[in-house]
Amino acid sequence: MINKAHVLTYFYLLIYILLSSGVILYNKWVLSPKYFNFPFPITLTMIHMAFSGLVAFFLVRVFKVVAPVKMTFEIYATCVIPISAFFASSLWFGNTAYLHISVAFIQMLKALMPVATFFMGVMCGTDKPRCDVFLNMVLVSVGVVVSSYGEIHFNIVGTVYQVTGILAEALRLVLTQVLLQKKGLTLNPITSLYYIAPCSFVFLFVPWCLLEKPGMEVTQIQFNFWIFFSNALCALALNLSIFLVIGRTGAVTIRVAGVLKDWILIALSTVVFPESTITGLNIIGYAIALCGVVMYNYIKVKDGRAPQLPSDSIPERLTKDWKLEKKSSDIFVPNISNDTNGGSNFNSSEVNDEEAPLVSLSRLSHMGRQHNNSSSQRS
């Protein structure tokens, strides 16, 4: 008999993969001079932030779909503003890379995200140096170097933009863990956009005035409302789809879906953009990097499960797990220390997408699964 819950979960995963790939391909199409020819990545990012912030405002303040959190000026100034700055920077640099390098090569460079996040975490004290993780990072880096060497249309400017965006995103992830989680602030994708999207828009306004506004005044721009509206709508829908996915799945499923999405996106990009050429060395290098990423994901998932596996016998452990699940389905008390100290090891770096949520997904995933359990019990 077909399990409806599993079918719905796989449907949400399919929607997430399609939207994630679609947003990236859509952004490339809009920005590329060979297609829609709107070479203003900061402007496009500001449109996304303005649209997402406006929709989030209506959902929070007008329709009251979700309740706003207790945001003080101190939290906003010390947490939201710096996180917004790095979030805006990562989107700005990442979108600018589309002007210079192919989508396929960008996805290969994104394999460096665990490397950047690990070293940023070590520098900021949120992660500890480990030999096994370091060896994985070396393997990923070697794979990316090999893939870059095999890139036919290698462009140093686009590569620097993309790598800079990855570093900004890694800093944003570490800051989210250090600043928000230690203060016990819980945000979902809607409330995070409500607070962070407007602030990111303001940060982008300054470089827009200096870098793109003069060019837009002298260049004849084709502005199609429906193109930009649908593009921003896809970016917003991606946030909501991730919220649905993390509510029904765990870390392993999210990581596997992310790897599958990357391969699908690389293949699709060569079809949508025929000028994108993938060489054998590209594939070999990316496969090497992917092996390192998969092993890194395995280590993180294993570490996340380790505190939950005491040295009890299997029957005792199953009994404890069943009682805990039954009890936790009634009420959820956030365990901030687990999130901060790596008890779950499942954060937003696992969903590495354009316009991705700005919150720790471990807590949302936990809450979402408990909500689904309690809903099924009531029904």
Solvent accessible surface area in square Angstrom, and as a share of the most:
residue,aa,sasa,rsa
1,M,238,1.06
2,I,134,0.68
3,N,74,0.38
4,K,169,0.72
5,A,48,0.37
6,H,108,0.48
7,V,80,0.46
8,L,71,0.35
9,T,19,0.11
10,Y,147,0.56
11,F,105,0.44
12,Y,41,0.16
13,L,16,0.08
14,L,95,0.47
15,I,55,0.28
16,Y,3,0.01
17,I,14,0.07
18,L,99,0.49
19,L,38,0.19
20,S,0,0.00
21,S,3,0.02
22,G,29,0.28
23,V,0,0.00
24,I,0,0.00
25,L,21,0.10
26,Y,47,0.18
27,N,0,0.00
28,K,18,0.07
29,W,80,0.28
30,V,0,0.00
31,L,0,0.00
32,S,6,0.04
33,P,81,0.51
34,K,145,0.61
35,Y,71,0.27
36,F,16,0.06
37,N,74,0.38
38,F,1,0.00
39,P,53,0.33
40,F,18,0.07
41,P,7,0.05
42,I,2,0.01
43,T,16,0.09
44,L,0,0.00
45,T,0,0.00
46,M,15,0.06
47,I,40,0.20
48,H,0,0.00
49,M,1,0.01
50,A,49,0.38
51,F,37,0.16
52,S,4,0.02
53,G,8,0.08
54,L,102,0.51
55,V,39,0.22
56,A,2,0.02
57,F,91,0.38
58,F,86,0.36
59,L,40,0.20
60,V,2,0.01
61,R,114,0.42
62,V,78,0.45
63,F,137,0.57
64,K,147,0.62
65,V,91,0.52
66,V,31,0.18
67,A,80,0.62
68,P,50,0.32
69,V,38,0.22
70,K,186,0.79
71,M,45,0.20
72,T,73,0.43
73,F,168,0.70
74,E,92,0.41
75,I,25,0.13
76,Y,65,0.25
77,A,36,0.28
78,T,61,0.35
79,C,0,0.00
80,V,1,0.00
81,I,64,0.32
82,P,36,0.23
83,I,0,0.00
84,S,0,0.00
85,A,26,0.20
86,F,64,0.27
87,F,4,0.02
88,A,2,0.02
89,S,28,0.18
90,S,12,0.08
91,L,11,0.05
92,W,50,0.17
93,F,41,0.17
94,G,11,0.11
95,N,0,0.00
96,T,10,0.06
97,A,0,0.00
98,Y,2,0.01
99,L,45,0.23
100,H,70,0.31
101,I,6,0.03
102,S,20,0.13
103,V,0,0.00
104,A,3,0.02
105,F,1,0.00
106,I,1,0.00
107,Q,2,0.01
108,M,4,0.02
109,L,3,0.01
110,K,22,0.09
111,A,10,0.08
112,L,32,0.16
113,M,11,0.05
114,P,20,0.13
115,V,18,0.10
116,A,10,0.08
117,T,18,0.11
118,F,7,0.03
119,F,80,0.34
120,M,28,0.13
121,G,2,0.02
122,V,42,0.24
123,M,148,0.66
124,C,65,0.39
125,G,62,0.59
126,T,38,0.22
127,D,41,0.21
128,K,154,0.65
129,P,103,0.65
130,R,83,0.30
131,C,100,0.60
132,D,60,0.31
133,V,4,0.02
134,F,95,0.40
135,L,108,0.54
136,N,10,0.05
137,M,2,0.01
138,V,65,0.37
139,L,56,0.28
140,V,0,0.00
141,S,37,0.24
142,V,73,0.42
143,G,0,0.00
144,V,9,0.05
145,V,100,0.57
146,V,39,0.22
147,S,1,0.00
148,S,22,0.14
149,Y,182,0.69
150,G,11,0.10
151,E,17,0.08
152,I,100,0.51
153,H,108,0.48
154,F,92,0.38
155,N,51,0.26
156,I,110,0.56
157,V,71,0.41
158,G,0,0.00
159,T,17,0.10
160,V,83,0.48
161,Y,68,0.26
162,Q,6,0.03
163,V,48,0.28
164,T,48,0.28
165,G,4,0.04
166,I,5,0.03
167,L,75,0.37
168,A,9,0.07
169,E,26,0.11
170,A,0,0.00
171,L,48,0.24
172,R,1,0.00
173,L,10,0.05
174,V,5,0.03
175,L,35,0.18
176,T,5,0.03
177,Q,31,0.14
178,V,37,0.21
179,L,39,0.19
180,L,6,0.03
181,Q,8,0.04
182,K,126,0.53
183,K,87,0.37
184,G,28,0.27
185,L,20,0.10
186,T,44,0.26
187,L,7,0.03
188,N,30,0.16
189,P,1,0.01
190,I,17,0.09
191,T,3,0.02
192,S,0,0.00
193,L,6,0.03
194,Y,34,0.13
195,Y,21,0.08
196,I,0,0.00
197,A,0,0.00
198,P,61,0.39
199,C,14,0.08
200,S,0,0.00
201,F,68,0.28
202,V,99,0.57
203,F,79,0.33
204,L,2,0.01
205,F,97,0.40
206,V,93,0.54
207,P,20,0.13
208,W,45,0.16
209,C,42,0.25
210,L,131,0.65
211,L,114,0.57
212,E,13,0.06
213,K,77,0.33
214,P,68,0.43
215,G,24,0.23
216,M,44,0.20
217,E,119,0.54
218,V,129,0.74
219,T,68,0.39
220,Q,181,0.80
221,I,50,0.26
222,Q,96,0.43
223,F,129,0.54
224,N,67,0.35
225,F,116,0.49
226,W,176,0.62
227,I,35,0.18
228,F,6,0.02
229,F,71,0.30
230,S,37,0.24
231,N,1,0.00
232,A,1,0.01
233,L,80,0.40
234,C,39,0.23
235,A,0,0.00
236,L,13,0.07
237,A,31,0.24
238,L,0,0.00
239,N,1,0.00
240,L,64,0.32
241,S,5,0.03
242,I,1,0.01
243,F,78,0.33
244,L,81,0.40
245,V,1,0.01
246,I,1,0.00
247,G,10,0.09
248,R,62,0.23
249,T,8,0.05
250,G,26,0.25
251,A,22,0.17
252,V,66,0.38
253,T,48,0.28
254,I,1,0.01
255,R,21,0.08
256,V,94,0.54
257,A,6,0.05
258,G,14,0.13
259,V,32,0.18
260,L,92,0.46
261,K,5,0.02
262,D,29,0.15
263,W,89,0.31
264,I,62,0.31
265,L,0,0.00
266,I,8,0.04
267,A,58,0.45
268,L,69,0.34
269,S,0,0.00
270,T,41,0.24
271,V,113,0.65
272,V,65,0.37
273,F,0,0.00
274,P,98,0.62
275,E,62,0.28
276,S,9,0.06
277,T,64,0.37
278,I,47,0.24
279,T,30,0.17
280,G,47,0.46
281,L,66,0.33
282,N,1,0.00
283,I,85,0.43
284,I,97,0.49
285,G,0,0.00
286,Y,4,0.02
287,A,38,0.30
288,I,52,0.27
289,A,0,0.00
290,L,20,0.10
291,C,73,0.44
292,G,0,0.00
293,V,18,0.10
294,V,74,0.43
295,M,87,0.39
296,Y,20,0.08
297,N,22,0.11
298,Y,138,0.52
299,I,15,0.08
300,K,33,0.14
301,V,20,0.12
302,K,100,0.43
303,D,32,0.17
304,G,8,0.07
305,R,135,0.49
306,A,58,0.45
307,P,95,0.59
308,Q,117,0.52
309,L,95,0.47
310,P,63,0.40
311,S,120,0.77
312,D,38,0.20
313,S,57,0.37
314,I,119,0.61
315,P,92,0.58
316,E,96,0.43
317,R,62,0.23
318,L,116,0.58
319,T,63,0.37
320,K,111,0.47
321,D,66,0.34
322,W,153,0.54
323,K,120,0.51
324,L,118,0.59
325,E,96,0.43
326,K,112,0.48
327,K,147,0.62
328,S,26,0.17
329,S,8,0.05
330,D,115,0.60
331,I,122,0.62
332,F,52,0.22
333,V,112,0.64
334,P,62,0.39
335,N,73,0.37
336,I,65,0.33
337,S,59,0.38
338,N,70,0.36
339,D,19,0.10
340,T,24,0.14
341,N,121,0.62
342,G,20,0.19
343,G,14,0.14
344,S,40,0.25
345,N,27,0.14
346,F,8,0.04
347,N,46,0.24
348,S,5,0.03
349,S,30,0.19
350,E,21,0.10
351,V,2,0.01
352,N,44,0.23
353,D,16,0.08
354,E,14,0.06
355,E,5,0.02
356,A,5,0.04
357,P,1,0.01
358,L,0,0.00
359,V,5,0.03
360,S,14,0.09
361,L,0,0.00
362,S,9,0.06
363,R,14,0.05
364,L,12,0.06
365,S,2,0.01
366,H,78,0.35
367,M,75,0.33
368,G,17,0.16
369,R,92,0.34
370,Q,17,0.08
371,H,113,0.50
372,N,44,0.23
373,N,52,0.27
374,S,17,0.11
375,S,39,0.25
376,S,73,0.47
377,Q,113,0.50
378,R,171,0.62
379,S,125,0.80
